Amino acid sequence: MNENEEAMMADEREAMTAMAYTADDYDVDAHVGAHEALRRLRDGNRIYVAAPDPERDLSPERIQDLFENGQRPFACIITCADSRVVPEHIFMTGLGELFVIRVAGNVVGPVELASAVYACEHLHTRLLLVLGHTHCGAIKAALDGERGYVAAITERISEALGDVRDPYAASVVNARAAVAELEARPELARLAAEEGLEIRCAVYHTHCGVVDFLEGAAG
């Protein structure tokens, strides 16, 4: 690379840095209500499905802000470890906006519970969302009766599903079972009663990107 090419690349880097938006352009206050947090997720998913390429705050300024001032996620999401299910993309959020807990089958065990309590109690998130998804390998393994090394996951899912065999219904029932598990915990029940925490569930469609936000009991 000659000197002219190096100079041109330096000018391009400088221009990109000058155009970078900063963390001050975004409201990522963790202390938003559950309804506002849910609205942000709904709006983000609509943008995601429409497939534009909006500028999210991934800037060096934002990274520095999170380092210096700590994280302020507006929602906590428990979801599957499936590589197609990425909440930060699905809801079009930037750094520090979501506290994400990922585990195959979006099951809730002691580790997932402890992480959720940390987010809701110490980071003051007011929306705890269990995000299931269609075509889930962990659910299929449970429906197929697989055990062995996956038993820690499939046994939980099988217990939640009971006689359910329809794949979409299984995704819904499994997500709602995780919500019920969370709602039964006294730490989260206290936050729900005293500080406005809401525990909800949703299902992501892997074939099109749409999220169904579920209503009714346990989500």
N, C-alpha and C positions, 0 to 999 in steps of 0.2 A: 504494500500500500504506500503510495507516494504522499508527499506533504499536502498536496491539494485535496486528495481524498480524505486524509485525516482531518483537515480543517473543515471540510464539508460535513463529515460525521459529527464533529464537535458542535458545529452550528445547529445541526438537526437535534442533537441531545439537548442543547440549550433551549431551543424553541419548544420542544416537548415539555421540558421542565417549566417553562414560563406559562404554558397553557394549562398545566395541571391544576385541577380544582382542589380546594383544601377542605379539611374536616369542618371548617366553620360554615361551609355551604350546606351542611346536612344537619337535621335534627335527629339525633340518635339517643335522646334522653331515655334512660331505662325506666324512669318513673312515669310511664304512660299507662293508662287504664287498659284492661283486657280487651275492651271493645275497640279501642283505637289500635291496639296491637293486631287484632284480628283483621281490621280494615286494611292495615298496611300489608298484611300477608295476602289478602284477597286481591288488592290492587297490584301487588307485585306479580302474583300468578297470572293475572290478565295480561300484563305487559310481557311476561315470559312466553305465554301461548301465542301472542301476536307476533313474536319473533323479531322485534326491532333490536338494535344494539345500543341501548342507552349507556351513558357514562356513569358507572358506579364509582364510589369513592374508594379507590385502591391506591391512592397517591402516597408518596413518601411522607407528606405532611400528616396524612391520616394515620400512618403507621407510627410516626413520632408521637402524635397526640395520644394514641392508645397506650404507647409505652409509658408516657409521662403521667397520664391521668387515669389509666385503668380502663377496663372494658365497661360498656353500658348497654348490653343487649336488651332489646325491647321485648323479646320473646325467647322462650326455651323450647326446643323441639327435640323430641325423642323419635328417631326414625331408624330405618333399616340401613345396614352397611352396604346394601346394593349400590354398585358404582353408578347406576342410572338415576339414583335418587339423591340429589344434592340440594338441600334446602336453600343454600345461599344463591343458587342459580334459579331454582323453581320459584322463589319469591323475590328475585332480583334485588338482593341486599348486598351491602358492602361489608368491609371489615368491621368487626366489633358490634354488628347489629343483631346477630342471632347467636344464642348459646346452643350448640348442637351436640346431642348425645346419639351416637350411632352404634347399633348392635343388630346382628342378623335377626330378622323377624320382628324388629322393634318390640322385643319383650322387655319387661321390667323386672330386674333382679336387684339385689342389694347394691351393686355398683351403680346401676342406672338410677336407682332411687336416690342414692347419696348425691349424685351429680345434680339431679333435678332439684333436690332440697337446697343445695348450695346456690344454684342459679336463682331460685325463687326467694330464698331467705336472705342471702348475702348480697346478691346483685340486684335484688328487688324487681325481677321480671314479674309481670302480672298476667302473663299468658303462658300456660304450659300446654303445648300441643303435641299429641301423639300422631305422627304421620305414617300411616301404613301405605301400601302401594299394591297395584295389581301385578300379576305374574311374579309373585314373590317366591323365590327358591326355598326359603325356610318353611313357608306355608305348604308348598308342594311336598316337601320332604315329610312334613307332619301328616299330610293327607295320605301319603304313600306308606306311612308307618315306619319310616327310617329311624334307626336308633344309633347305637355305636357312639362315635365321637360327637355326633350332633344332638345326642339325647338331651343335653342340658337345655337346648333350645326347643327341639321338637316336642318334648314332653310338656313343656309349658303351653305351647301352641295347641297341641292336641287336647289338653285339659280345657282350654278356652273354647275350642271349636265344638266339642261334643259331637253331635250328629251332623253338623253342617258340612256339606261337601261341595257346594257351589263355590268356585274360586273367588269371585268378587265378594259374595256374602262372607266367605272366610276371612278376607282382608278386613272387612268392616267389623266382624265379630272379634277378631284378634286385636284390632286397635281399641275397640271399646273395652275389652278385657284389661288392656294395659291402663286405660283411664280409670277403671274401677279399682285396680290395684293402687294407683296413685291416690285416688280419693279416699281410700281407706287408711292412709297414713296420717297419724295425728299431726305431724309437723305441717303437712300441706293442708290438712283440714282446718287447722288454726289460721293459716294464711288466707284461706278461702273465706273463712268466717269474719276475720278481723281486718284484712288488708286488701280485699278485692281480687284475690287470685282466682282465675278461671282455668279449669282443666278441660280441654276440648280434644276432639279427634277429627281426623280427615284422612282421605285416601287419595293418593296420587295415581293417575292413569299413565302407565309407562308408554302406552302407544301414542298418546297425543299431548301429554304435558299438563292436562287439566287436573285441578285439585277439587275434590268434593269435600266441602266442609260439612260435617255431619251434625245433625241436630238430635235432640231427644236424649234419652237416658244414657248416661256414661258417654257424653260427647255430643 
